[in-house]
Amino acid sequence: MIRAEAISKSFGKLNVLRNVSVRLDAGRVVAVIGPNGSGKTTFIKTLLGMVVPDSGTVLFDNQLIEKQHTYRSQIGYMPQIGHYPANLKIRQLFEMMVDVRKNAATQLDEDLVEAFHLKGLFEKPLGTLSGGTKQKVSAALAFLFNPSVLILDEPTAGLDPLSSEILKEKIQKEHQNGKLILITSHVMSDLDELATDVLYLQDGSVQFYKTITELKLETGENKLGRVVAQLMSQPRKSHQNIKTLEFSSLQI
């Protein structure tokens, strides 16, 4: 569904992404993880078209995303921190987004609007909301247009335990519906529950991209946090598997 080929990006002398090539398929939940400064955010923003790579290409459903934006209507994006106009009411934000993306879906997915009881808060200005409530708004907007791809940046951060479970159940439901879901998170227990694959970035390079099942068999560990700790304590080497390596043979 999404293919990145030899993506590189620098900001001044800082090399943020280095020759990143991956294929992200429908029906998978990919955990994009790595230490701070590893290039995760830049990689995500490159897929969204918010960052233009210095070299390499990104394809969405086999179409180059360069200089076109229509593919974004098929992506639901939940940022780590949602920045909204303080005086805008929740209702106005949803109405504005529906108006902007009126052709994105014939039927809105309001599961999270209902589960988070947001309609009872619709007349509240966004500037008065707690961080957790803003997270609920961001999550509800990401799923609202029933997109085929979901990109969720630290989705459970700031949520209370009940809301976190509601969101995770929704993610699992959309996975079962065959969607591609990318999640960045520092909460390994959440990723253990949700992810099918792990894409690990470090210093802007892919260190490994494998299924969680493969990683657990390879390391003998049954928790993702311990899997990652064991692999990254080994001398630096390429852990990339067939999903990354065979990409170079694909024809655009």
Secondary structure, 3 states (H helix, E strand, C coil): CEEEEEEEEEECCEEEEEEEEEEECCCCEEEEECCCCCCHHHHHHHHCCCCCCCEEEEEECCEECCCCCHHHHHEEEECCCCCCCCCCEHHHHHHHHHHHCCCCCCCCCCHHHHHCCHHHHCCCEHHHCCHHHHHHHHHHHHHHCCCCEEEEECCCCCCCHHHHHHHHHHHHHHHHCCCEEEEECCCHHHHHHHCCEEEEEECCEEEEEEEHHHHHHHHCCCCHHHHHHHHHCCCCCCCCCHHHHHHHHCCC
